Structure formats: structure tokens, C-alpha cells
Amino acid sequence: MKWYKQLYILALAMLPMLSVAQSQKINSYTFGEGYTFSGGDDYRINLRGYVQPYYEFKSYTDEDLNGTYQRFRLRRARLRLTGNAAQQKIDYRFQIDLSGTSETGDESAGMLMDAWIRYNATKRIRITVGQKVTPTDNRELLMGSQMLQLIERSRVTSSFGSIREFGVFVDGTFRTKNGMYFKPVVAVTNGDGGNVFTADHGGLKVGGRLDFLPFGLFTNFGQYRQGDLVRELSPKLVMGVTYSHNMGMSSRRGRNSGAILYLDEDGKEALPDYTKYGFDFMFKFRGFSMLGEFVSASATVPDEITQRVRNDGTTSENFEIDGEDNVENYVKNRMMIGQGYNIQMGYIFKNMVSVDARYCHLSAPDYSFLNNGTFYNRPNYYTLGLTKYFGRSYGFKIQGSITCVDCADGSNDFNGLEMAGDEWIGRIMTTFSF
């Protein structure tokens, strides 16, 4: 995106702040938590952001491959404006990314991350409309990128997560007499990831999440932050279940609209349904944290499909796969179908050094894009990370990690060459938040 377009969007984000600043001084500033402006009990506005310079290195144990891969880039550069109008029971958020790279690693990603407005109907029920993180994804995606205990999110997230969606979200918080909490969320979205500015393909996506906190709430929003920086004085646990059903999906996992299209004999769209469910948990106590996630995804292919739409807009009736014409297997082979689980844990010492480890496993049926040799076809990921926090906040930290990837037969390196053996990935990243 051209620099002047980025400047234009940044100016739009700053307009509410400028109007407040004319008559108000900064109410408070917390390193890593941003600047807060307020006008008594009428409104509150918070401006924060962060940047993450990043280095990555890849190598392979296959002796026939001489190539190595390395790159420097700005992994994320985000600016977020949140606020509320207390008397009107309104909250809102606007977040943009200036790096050009999304959570999924797409270099052509759009700048808009969050854009929503929420109405607090009661003390327990809230209704949100707009684009935001979807509750039907795994727990890791409910946490901001600067709050992660390892540099990158797990491959469960990149395989099955739709990241953000546009729609209506209704969430509640209910406390029992003995101090336990239930947090249900219901979502009805477009099923295409972020807001669609062109033709909207397929149907709606419906789903929800139910979280249970048996020991009460976490300290300082710790339910949405991975490492236990606050060192919880009593055990804290959240367990959740998720379910979603996408009625007519036109991409691999529901991140965009119109990427993969199929037609019936009359030339009308006939798209597969996509169902996903999972469960997850997070535990924290005295500097120790543990996160576990499981996701399972499947597809239902309609019998009406007779044609597929190529990238250039032409159509084909060829659904050949493994030497035979099979519509169902061909369609499923282009979708993210299968199962995955992620288990990670870490401990933050009192000197603010954290040691973290993760194991991630992916399992795919015979026909799934998880078998793609270039991007996936890697069942096991083993990661060890080290982080230095400069203070009890996420304002400034330096992270390093090493990952060993177990590559199945038929995997390719970054040049598309078939390889044998394992893949090693080293990463270093600095996060600076204001």
C-alpha cells in the first residue's frame, strides 16, 4: 500500500484523539498499556501500539540440500484506538497494521484489523457489531500478538484459525455464588474472515464458545495474556469449548471470500460446508503457565458440484485426483481438514527471564490441504524459547526460539525442492510497545 494511503488511515485513527486533546490532558500513561484520555465519567479513550522487528533462519538436515533461508522484516507494526462512552453504554475499537503482514503471514494483507462497536445491554450481556477476533477460534487467537510467550503462534492457529471475522457477537459473564464464572459467546458472521468489499460468496457462519473459570477471574486480564507476568498468588484456570458451522465456504478455512469457487450444472454456486470444534484451557500460578488446545475440522461436499472456477475466471469439469475423477476428494484436498493440538508451558523467573516450550501436532486424512508438501505435510513441531522482559509489562521484551520440524515424506523446502529429514527454524524478535 502506498505511503500516503497509510498516512490517510493513520490520520483517521487519530481524529478522535485530536478532538479530545484540545480540551483534555493525558489522564494516565502506563508503559506497554498506552496513553489514556478521559473526560470525567463521560468517556475514556486509550491509544496504544507496538512494533516487532524480526529475524528468521531456516536450515535442513537433508545433506542433498545446500540452501539456507534467512530474512529480516518488520513482523508487526500496529496502532490501536479503544474507547467508551459510559453513559451511552458504548465501547469501540479501531486497530490497523502498518507492516503489510497479517497474523497468517500473508504479505498482501490489508491494514484493517479491528473495527467494531459494542453495546453493553446489561452488566452481564454485551452485543458487538463489526470486525473482530472470532471466539470460535482456538484460545491463542484471543490474545494479542505482543502478549505471546513465544515468537510465533502455533501451527494449529495457522492451520485452522480464521483470525478475524465480520458479524454480530453476543457475549455474557455470569458469576456463581461460590465465585466461579461462565462466559458464553455466540457469533453470526459472514464466514469469509474480514469484511468483504467485493462479491460476498457462500452463506453465513454460526458458532460460539463457552468458557468456565472455576477459581475466579485472572489478575489484570491474564485470561488474554500468555505468560504469568503478574505471578498469580492463587491458581487460575480457564477451560473452553468451541463450535462453528460455515454454510458454504469459498476458501480453505474461511479467511477470505471467493478464493475457491464451485458451480452446479446451471452455473450457480455450490460450495462445501465447513464444521469446526475444539476445546482448550489455560492455567497460571506463581509464574508458571500452561496452554492446551485441540481443534478438529471437517467438510461436507454437496452433490450438485459439476464445475470448478479457475484463478483466471474460466471453468473446468475436471476433478481428477489420484488418477480418477472424484469431486468430493478433489474439493476436500483443497481445504484445511483434519485435527491438531498444541500444548505449551513456561515459567517466568523473578529476574523477568522466561523459559518456554511447545509441542504441536497436526493430523490429516488422505485428502486435505494439510498434506501439501510445500506449506504443510509436517506433523510435529518442537519449540524451545527464551524471553527477557524489561519490567512487569509487555512494553519491552526480547525473544529467541528454535523449532525442530518433523517433515513427512513428500515435503518440500522453501525453493519447492523435495527433501528428506527435518527442518530447523531459528527466530529472534524484539517487541516495543507504548
C-alpha positions as CSV (number, residue, x, y, z in Angstrom):
1,M,0.0,0.0,0.0
2,K,1.2,3.5,-0.9
3,W,2.6,5.6,1.9
4,Y,0.0,8.3,1.5
5,K,-2.8,5.8,2.0
6,Q,-1.2,4.6,5.2
7,L,-0.9,8.2,6.3
8,Y,-4.6,8.8,5.5
9,I,-5.8,5.8,7.6
10,L,-3.5,6.8,10.4
11,A,-5.0,10.3,10.3
12,L,-8.5,8.9,10.5
13,A,-7.5,6.9,13.6
14,M,-6.1,10.0,15.2
15,L,-9.0,12.3,14.7
16,P,-11.0,11.3,17.8
17,M,-7.8,11.6,19.9
18,L,-7.0,15.1,18.5
19,S,-10.5,16.3,19.3
20,V,-10.1,15.2,22.9
21,A,-6.6,16.5,23.3
22,Q,-7.8,20.0,22.5
23,S,-9.6,20.2,25.9
24,Q,-8.1,17.4,27.9
25,K,-4.6,16.4,29.1
26,I,-3.4,12.9,29.3
27,N,-5.1,11.2,32.1
28,S,-2.6,8.4,32.5
29,Y,0.2,6.6,30.8
30,T,1.4,3.0,31.5
31,F,4.4,1.6,29.6
32,G,3.0,-1.1,27.3
33,E,-0.6,-0.1,28.1
34,G,-0.7,3.2,26.2
35,Y,-2.0,6.7,26.7
36,T,-5.4,7.1,28.3
37,F,-7.5,10.2,27.9
38,S,-10.8,10.7,29.8
39,G,-13.4,13.3,30.4
40,G,-14.8,12.6,33.9
41,D,-17.3,9.8,33.8
42,D,-18.4,10.6,30.2
43,Y,-15.8,8.9,28.1
44,R,-12.4,7.2,28.0
45,I,-10.0,6.8,25.1
46,N,-6.9,4.7,25.0
47,L,-4.2,4.8,22.3
48,R,-1.5,2.2,22.2
49,G,0.7,0.4,19.7
50,Y,3.7,-1.8,19.2
51,V,6.4,-2.8,16.7
52,Q,8.1,-6.1,16.3
53,P,11.4,-6.3,14.3
54,Y,12.0,-9.9,13.4
55,Y,14.8,-12.2,12.1
56,E,14.2,-15.8,10.8
57,F,16.6,-18.5,9.8
58,K,15.8,-22.0,8.2
59,S,18.0,-25.0,7.5
60,Y,17.5,-28.6,6.7
61,T,19.1,-31.9,7.8
62,D,18.9,-33.3,4.2
63,E,22.5,-33.4,3.0
64,D,21.5,-33.0,-0.6
65,L,20.1,-29.6,0.1
66,N,22.7,-26.9,0.3
67,G,20.4,-23.9,0.6
68,T,19.6,-22.0,3.8
69,Y,17.0,-19.3,4.1
70,Q,17.0,-16.1,6.2
71,R,15.2,-12.9,6.3
72,F,14.8,-9.7,8.3
73,R,11.4,-7.9,8.4
74,L,9.0,-5.9,10.5
75,R,6.8,-8.7,11.7
76,R,4.1,-6.4,13.1
77,A,3.5,-2.6,13.5
78,R,0.1,-1.9,15.0
79,L,-1.8,1.0,16.3
80,R,-5.0,0.6,18.3
81,L,-7.6,3.1,19.5
82,T,-10.2,2.0,22.0
83,G,-12.7,3.9,24.0
84,N,-16.1,4.0,25.7
85,A,-18.9,6.4,26.3
86,A,-20.0,5.2,29.7
87,Q,-23.4,7.0,29.9
88,Q,-24.4,5.6,26.5
89,K,-23.1,2.1,27.4
90,I,-20.9,2.1,24.3
91,D,-17.4,0.7,23.7
92,Y,-15.4,0.7,20.4
93,R,-12.1,-0.3,18.9
94,F,-10.2,0.6,15.8
95,Q,-6.9,-1.2,15.0
96,I,-4.6,-1.1,12.0
97,D,-1.4,-2.8,11.0
98,L,1.2,-0.9,9.0
99,S,3.7,-3.8,8.4
100,G,1.7,-5.3,5.5
101,T,1.9,-8.8,7.0
102,S,-1.2,-10.4,8.7
103,E,-1.3,-12.9,11.5
104,T,-1.3,-15.6,8.8
105,G,1.9,-14.3,7.2
106,D,0.2,-13.0,4.1
107,E,2.4,-10.3,2.5
108,S,-0.6,-8.7,0.8
109,A,-2.6,-8.4,4.0
110,G,-4.9,-5.5,4.5
111,M,-4.3,-2.8,7.1
112,L,-7.6,-3.0,8.9
113,M,-7.5,-5.4,11.9
114,D,-10.3,-4.4,14.2
115,A,-13.3,-2.1,13.7
116,W,-16.2,-2.7,16.0
117,I,-18.7,-1.0,18.3
118,R,-20.2,-2.7,21.4
119,Y,-23.4,-2.0,23.3
120,N,-23.4,-3.1,27.0
121,A,-27.0,-4.1,27.2
122,T,-26.8,-5.1,30.9
123,K,-24.0,-5.6,33.4
124,R,-23.7,-9.2,32.1
125,I,-24.6,-9.1,28.4
126,R,-22.8,-7.2,25.6
127,I,-23.6,-7.0,21.9
128,T,-20.8,-6.3,19.4
129,V,-21.1,-5.5,15.7
130,G,-18.2,-5.2,13.3
131,Q,-14.8,-6.9,12.5
132,K,-13.0,-8.6,15.4
133,V,-11.3,-11.7,16.6
134,T,-13.7,-14.5,16.5
135,P,-14.5,-16.5,19.6
136,T,-14.8,-19.8,17.6
137,D,-11.0,-20.0,17.0
138,N,-8.6,-21.6,19.4
139,R,-7.7,-19.8,22.7
140,E,-4.3,-18.5,21.4
141,L,-6.1,-16.2,19.0
142,L,-8.0,-14.4,21.8
143,M,-4.6,-13.0,22.9
144,G,-2.8,-10.0,21.3
145,S,0.4,-10.7,19.4
146,Q,2.5,-8.7,21.8
147,M,1.2,-10.9,24.7
148,L,2.6,-14.2,23.3
149,Q,5.2,-16.1,25.3
150,L,6.7,-17.5,22.1
151,I,7.6,-15.5,19.0
152,E,5.0,-17.1,16.7
153,R,1.6,-18.6,17.2
154,S,1.3,-22.4,16.9
155,R,0.6,-24.2,13.7
156,V,-2.8,-25.1,15.0
157,T,-3.6,-21.4,14.7
158,S,-2.2,-21.1,11.2
159,S,-3.9,-24.3,10.0
160,F,-7.4,-23.8,11.3
161,G,-7.8,-20.2,12.5
162,S,-9.9,-17.7,10.6
163,I,-8.3,-14.9,12.7
164,R,-10.9,-12.1,12.4
165,E,-14.5,-12.1,11.1
166,F,-17.2,-9.6,10.4
167,G,-20.6,-10.0,12.1
168,V,-22.6,-9.9,15.3
169,F,-21.2,-11.2,18.6
170,V,-23.2,-11.6,21.8
171,D,-21.2,-12.4,25.0
172,G,-22.0,-12.7,28.6
173,T,-20.3,-13.0,32.0
174,F,-22.1,-14.9,34.8
175,R,-20.8,-15.4,38.3
176,T,-22.0,-18.2,40.6
177,K,-22.4,-17.8,44.4
178,N,-19.1,-19.7,45.1
179,G,-17.1,-17.4,42.8
180,M,-17.0,-19.4,39.6
181,Y,-17.5,-17.8,36.3
182,F,-19.2,-18.8,33.0
183,K,-18.5,-16.8,29.8
184,P,-20.7,-17.8,26.8
185,V,-20.3,-16.1,23.4
186,V,-22.5,-16.6,20.3
187,A,-21.4,-15.3,16.9
188,V,-23.1,-14.9,13.5
189,T,-20.6,-13.8,10.8
190,N,-20.2,-13.6,7.1
191,G,-18.0,-16.7,7.1
192,D,-15.3,-15.1,4.9
193,G,-12.9,-13.8,7.5
194,G,-12.7,-10.0,7.5
195,N,-15.3,-7.6,5.9
196,V,-15.9,-8.3,2.2
197,F,-15.8,-5.2,-0.1
198,T,-16.5,-7.2,-3.3
199,A,-18.9,-10.0,-4.1
200,D,-19.9,-12.0,-1.0
201,H,-19.8,-15.7,-1.7
202,G,-21.3,-18.5,0.3
203,G,-23.6,-18.3,3.4
204,L,-23.3,-17.3,7.0
205,K,-21.2,-18.9,9.7
206,V,-22.7,-19.6,13.1
207,G,-20.9,-20.7,16.2
208,G,-19.9,-19.9,19.8
209,R,-17.7,-20.5,22.7
210,L,-18.3,-21.4,26.4
211,D,-15.5,-20.6,28.9
212,F,-15.5,-21.8,32.5
213,L,-13.3,-20.3,35.2
214,P,-13.6,-22.5,38.4
215,F,-11.2,-20.4,40.5
216,G,-12.4,-16.9,39.6
217,L,-11.1,-14.3,37.2
218,F,-7.4,-13.9,36.3
219,T,-5.5,-10.8,37.5
220,N,-5.1,-7.9,35.1
221,F,-6.8,-9.6,32.2
222,G,-4.5,-12.6,32.5
223,Q,-7.0,-14.8,30.7
224,Y,-6.0,-12.9,27.5
225,R,-2.2,-12.9,28.1
226,Q,0.0,-16.0,27.9
227,G,3.0,-15.6,30.3
228,D,2.2,-15.2,34.0
229,L,3.9,-11.8,34.5
230,V,1.8,-10.9,37.5
231,R,2.7,-14.2,39.2
232,E,-0.9,-15.3,40.2
233,L,-1.0,-15.8,44.0
234,S,-3.7,-18.5,43.7
235,P,-4.2,-21.0,40.9
236,K,-6.2,-19.7,38.0
237,L,-7.8,-21.9,35.3
238,V,-10.0,-21.3,32.3
239,M,-11.4,-24.1,30.2
240,G,-13.4,-23.6,27.0
241,V,-15.3,-25.4,24.2
242,T,-15.9,-24.0,20.7
243,Y,-18.1,-24.9,17.7
244,S,-18.8,-23.3,14.4
245,H,-20.5,-24.2,11.1
246,N,-19.8,-22.4,7.9
247,M,-22.7,-22.7,5.4
248,G,-21.0,-22.6,2.0
249,M,-17.3,-21.7,2.3
250,S,-15.3,-20.3,-0.7
251,S,-11.7,-20.6,0.7
252,R,-9.6,-23.2,2.5
253,R,-10.6,-22.3,6.1
254,G,-12.9,-19.3,5.9
255,R,-10.4,-16.4,5.8
256,N,-11.5,-14.7,2.6
257,S,-14.3,-14.7,0.0
258,G,-14.2,-16.1,-3.5
259,A,-10.7,-17.8,-3.3
260,I,-12.1,-21.2,-4.3
261,L,-15.4,-21.5,-6.1
262,Y,-17.5,-24.4,-7.4
263,L,-20.7,-24.4,-9.6
264,D,-23.6,-26.7,-10.3
265,E,-24.8,-27.7,-13.8
266,D,-26.8,-24.4,-14.1
267,G,-23.8,-22.3,-13.3
268,K,-24.9,-21.4,-9.8
269,E,-22.6,-21.5,-6.8
270,A,-22.4,-24.9,-4.9
271,L,-20.0,-24.6,-2.0
272,P,-18.9,-27.1,0.7
273,D,-19.9,-26.6,4.3
274,Y,-17.1,-26.4,6.9
275,T,-17.5,-27.5,10.5
276,K,-15.0,-27.0,13.3
277,Y,-15.0,-27.7,17.0
278,G,-12.4,-27.7,19.7
279,F,-11.6,-27.4,23.4
280,D,-8.8,-25.6,25.2
281,F,-7.5,-24.5,28.6
282,M,-5.0,-22.2,30.3
283,F,-3.6,-22.4,33.8
284,K,-1.4,-19.9,35.7
285,F,0.2,-19.9,39.2
286,R,3.2,-18.1,40.6
287,G,5.0,-17.5,37.3
288,F,4.1,-20.9,35.7
289,S,1.7,-21.0,32.8
290,M,0.3,-23.8,30.6
291,L,-1.8,-23.6,27.5
292,G,-3.5,-26.5,25.7
293,E,-5.6,-26.5,22.6
294,F,-7.4,-29.1,20.3
295,V,-9.1,-28.4,17.0
296,S,-10.9,-30.7,14.6
297,A,-12.2,-29.5,11.2
298,S,-14.3,-31.4,8.6
299,A,-16.2,-30.6,5.4
300,T,-19.4,-31.6,3.7
301,V,-19.3,-31.5,-0.1
302,P,-22.6,-31.0,-2.0
303,D,-23.6,-33.5,-4.7
304,E,-24.6,-30.6,-7.0
305,I,-21.0,-29.6,-7.8
306,T,-20.2,-30.2,-11.5
307,Q,-17.7,-27.4,-12.3
308,R,-14.8,-25.5,-10.6
309,V,-13.7,-21.9,-11.3
310,R,-10.0,-21.4,-12.2
311,N,-8.0,-18.5,-11.0
312,D,-8.4,-16.8,-14.3
313,G,-12.2,-17.0,-14.1
314,T,-12.7,-19.8,-16.6
315,T,-14.4,-23.1,-15.6
316,S,-13.4,-26.7,-15.7
317,E,-15.2,-30.0,-15.2
318,N,-12.0,-31.8,-14.5
319,F,-11.9,-33.1,-10.8
320,E,-9.1,-35.6,-11.4
321,I,-7.2,-36.7,-8.3
322,D,-5.0,-39.8,-7.9
323,G,-5.8,-40.8,-11.4
324,E,-9.6,-40.7,-11.2
325,D,-12.4,-38.2,-11.3
326,N,-13.7,-37.6,-7.8
327,V,-15.4,-34.4,-6.9
328,E,-15.6,-34.9,-3.1
329,N,-11.9,-35.9,-2.7
330,Y,-10.8,-33.1,-5.0
331,V,-12.7,-30.4,-3.1
332,K,-11.6,-31.7,0.3
333,N,-8.0,-31.8,-0.9
334,R,-8.1,-28.0,-1.2
335,M,-9.5,-27.4,2.3
336,M,-7.9,-27.4,5.8
337,I,-9.4,-30.6,7.1
338,G,-8.0,-32.7,10.0
339,Q,-7.1,-32.3,13.6
340,G,-4.4,-30.6,15.6
341,Y,-3.4,-30.0,19.2
342,N,-0.9,-27.6,20.8
343,I,0.5,-27.9,24.3
344,Q,2.9,-25.3,25.7
345,M,4.2,-24.2,29.1
346,G,6.6,-21.7,30.5
347,Y,8.0,-20.2,33.7
348,I,8.9,-16.6,34.3
349,F,11.7,-16.2,36.9
350,K,11.8,-13.3,39.3
351,N,14.6,-11.7,37.2
352,M,12.0,-11.5,34.4
353,V,13.5,-14.2,32.2
354,S,11.1,-16.8,30.8
355,V,11.8,-20.3,29.6
356,D,9.1,-21.7,27.4
357,A,8.4,-24.9,25.4
358,R,5.8,-26.1,22.9
359,Y,4.8,-29.2,21.2
360,C,2.3,-29.0,18.3
361,H,0.9,-32.0,16.3
362,L,-1.2,-32.0,13.1
363,S,-3.0,-35.0,11.7
364,A,-4.7,-35.0,8.3
365,P,-7.0,-37.5,6.4
366,D,-5.9,-38.7,3.0
367,Y,-7.5,-35.7,1.3
368,S,-6.7,-32.4,2.9
369,F,-4.5,-29.3,2.2
370,L,-2.7,-30.2,5.4
371,N,-0.9,-32.8,3.1
372,N,0.5,-30.0,0.9
373,G,4.3,-30.6,0.7
374,T,5.4,-27.0,0.5
375,F,3.3,-25.4,3.2
376,Y,2.3,-28.3,5.5
377,N,2.9,-32.1,5.5
378,R,4.7,-31.6,8.7
379,P,3.1,-33.4,11.6
380,N,5.2,-32.4,14.6
381,Y,6.7,-29.1,15.8
382,Y,9.0,-28.9,18.8
383,T,9.9,-25.4,20.1
384,L,12.1,-24.0,22.9
385,G,12.0,-20.3,23.6
386,L,13.8,-17.8,25.8
387,T,12.4,-14.3,26.7
388,K,13.7,-11.4,28.6
389,Y,11.1,-8.9,29.9
390,F,12.3,-5.5,30.8
391,G,9.7,-4.8,33.5
392,R,6.4,-6.3,34.6
393,S,4.6,-5.4,31.5
394,Y,4.7,-6.2,27.8
395,G,6.2,-2.8,27.0
396,F,9.6,-4.1,26.0
397,K,10.9,-7.7,25.6
398,I,13.5,-9.6,23.5
399,Q,12.7,-13.2,22.4
400,G,14.5,-16.0,20.8
401,S,13.3,-19.5,19.8
402,I,14.4,-22.6,18.0
403,T,12.0,-25.0,16.4
404,C,12.6,-28.5,15.1
405,V,10.0,-29.6,12.4
406,D,9.3,-33.2,11.7
407,C,8.8,-33.3,7.9
408,A,6.8,-36.2,6.4
409,D,7.7,-37.9,3.1
410,G,7.0,-35.7,0.2
411,S,7.8,-32.4,1.9
412,N,9.5,-29.5,0.0
413,D,12.0,-26.9,1.1
414,F,11.4,-23.1,0.6
415,N,12.5,-23.5,-3.0
416,G,9.9,-26.2,-3.7
417,L,12.5,-29.0,-3.9
418,E,11.6,-32.3,-2.4
419,M,13.5,-33.1,0.8
420,A,14.2,-35.7,3.4
421,G,14.9,-35.2,7.0
422,D,13.9,-32.4,9.3
423,E,13.6,-28.6,9.2
424,W,15.1,-26.2,11.7
425,I,13.8,-22.7,12.3
426,G,15.5,-20.1,14.4
427,R,13.8,-16.8,15.3
428,I,14.7,-13.6,17.1
429,M,12.2,-10.8,17.8
430,T,12.0,-7.6,19.8
431,T,8.7,-6.1,20.9
432,F,8.4,-2.5,21.8
433,S,5.0,-1.2,23.0
434,F,4.0,2.3,24.0
